[in-house]
Structures are given as structure tokens and as C-alpha cells.
Amino acid sequence: MKTYSKAIGAAIGGGLAGTGVSIAALPEGSPWYAYVLMALVTTAVPALITYFAPQNAK
């Protein structure tokens, strides 16, 4: 269960940070799907990396 909560936390943090950056970085007049793609990438990539990362040593 710990890996799911880590992945969800990374997805939320990455999504919030990525959304703020993408809104500032995408040029004016970008199509709507550019924002959706940017949000998907900034949410999915941190979640996948965190999910597949090895656990910390205890």
C-alpha cells in the first residue's frame, strides 16, 4: 500500500508543479490538447517513476 500512496503523492505534486509551469511556458494560442498533454505528462511521469523506484533501505 505504501507504493500507491507514494505514487499518488508524486502524481499530485508533479501535476500541480507541472500545471503551473506549463501555463507559463506554453505560448499564447496553444490548442487545448497541448494543455491536456502537458498535464498528463507532468502527472504520469512522476507517478510512474515513483511507483517503480526501489524502496528505501530500512
WOWODA-V745084 format. One record per residue. N is the residue number from 1. RES is the residue in three letters. OMEGA is omega in radians with two decimals (none if undefined). NEAR is the number of other C-alpha atoms within 10 Angstrom. Layout:
n=N res=RES omega=OMEGA near=NEAR
n=N res=RES omega=OMEGA near=NEAR
This chain:
n=1 res=MET omega=-3.13 near=5
n=2 res=LYS omega=-3.13 near=9
n=3 res=THR omega=3.12 near=15
n=4 res=TYR omega=-3.13 near=12
n=5 res=SER omega=3.06 near=13
n=6 res=LYS omega=-3.11 near=13
n=7 res=ALA omega=3.12 near=22
n=8 res=ILE omega=3.09 near=19
n=9 res=GLY omega=3.12 near=15
n=10 res=ALA omega=3.13 near=22
n=11 res=ALA omega=3.14 near=25
n=12 res=ILE omega=3.12 near=16
n=13 res=GLY omega=3.11 near=16
n=14 res=GLY omega=3.12 near=21
n=15 res=GLY omega=3.13 near=22
n=16 res=LEU omega=3.14 near=15
n=17 res=ALA omega=-3.12 near=14
n=18 res=GLY omega=3.12 near=20
n=19 res=THR omega=3.11 near=20
n=20 res=GLY omega=3.13 near=12
n=21 res=VAL omega=-3.09 near=14
n=22 res=SER omega=3.10 near=17
n=23 res=ILE omega=3.14 near=13
n=24 res=ALA omega=-3.01 near=10
n=25 res=ALA omega=-3.11 near=10
n=26 res=LEU omega=-3.11 near=13
n=27 res=PRO omega=3.10 near=9
n=28 res=GLU omega=3.12 near=8
n=29 res=GLY omega=3.08 near=6
n=30 res=SER omega=3.12 near=9
n=31 res=PRO omega=-3.07 near=10
n=32 res=TRP omega=-3.09 near=8
n=33 res=TYR omega=3.05 near=9
n=34 res=ALA omega=3.10 near=12
n=35 res=TYR omega=3.12 near=15
n=36 res=VAL omega=3.13 near=12
n=37 res=LEU omega=3.13 near=12
n=38 res=MET omega=3.11 near=18
n=39 res=ALA omega=3.12 near=21
n=40 res=LEU omega=-3.13 near=16
n=41 res=VAL omega=-3.10 near=17
n=42 res=THR omega=3.07 near=23
n=43 res=THR omega=-3.03 near=23
n=44 res=ALA omega=-3.06 near=19
n=45 res=VAL omega=3.11 near=16
n=46 res=PRO omega=3.14 near=19
n=47 res=ALA omega=3.14 near=25
n=48 res=LEU omega=3.12 near=14
n=49 res=ILE omega=-3.13 near=13
n=50 res=THR omega=-3.12 near=20
n=51 res=TYR omega=-3.08 near=19
n=52 res=PHE omega=3.12 near=10
n=53 res=ALA omega=3.10 near=11
n=54 res=PRO omega=3.12 near=9
n=55 res=GLN omega=3.10 near=10
n=56 res=ASN omega=3.08 near=5
n=57 res=ALA omega=-3.13 near=4
n=58 res=LYS omega=none near=3
